């Protein structure tokens, strides 16, 4: 990390997670959002 870098803050059960922003992470998060919406019901059942 360096001054001026961007962090992504994610809330977890244990507190918060700080992750450096990268274009690859942005792409992966976009793909996850699409998948999460598409398989919402299946993911809910798996979480039980």
N, C-alpha and C positions, 0 to 999 in steps of 0.2 A: 504494500500500500504506500501511496505517496500523496502528498498534499494535492488536492484537486480531484483525486479519484472519487468515483461514485460508489456508494454502498447501497445494497438492497437490505432492508430490515424486514425480517420475517418473524412473526410471533409463533412461539412453540409452547408446548406444555411446560417446559422448564424455564421459559423466559423469552429471550429474543435471540435470533441468529443473524449475524452480520455477514453478508456475502459481497465480495467485490463484483461490480457490474462488468460484464463482458458481452459483446454482441452474440457470442455463442450461447450464453445463459439466456439472453432475451429470446433467441430463437427456440431454445428448449422449453422455456416457459410458455411461449405461444403455442407450441405443439401440445404441451400438457393441458392447457386450457381447452383446446379443441377436443382432445381425447376425454378429458373429464366431463365435458358436456355430453359427448356422444355416448359414453358408457356410465352415466350418472347412476342408473339403477343398479347395475352390476357392481360398481364400486361401493355403493351403500350396503349391499348384501354381503360383500366380502369384508366390510368393516365390522360386521356384527360378530 
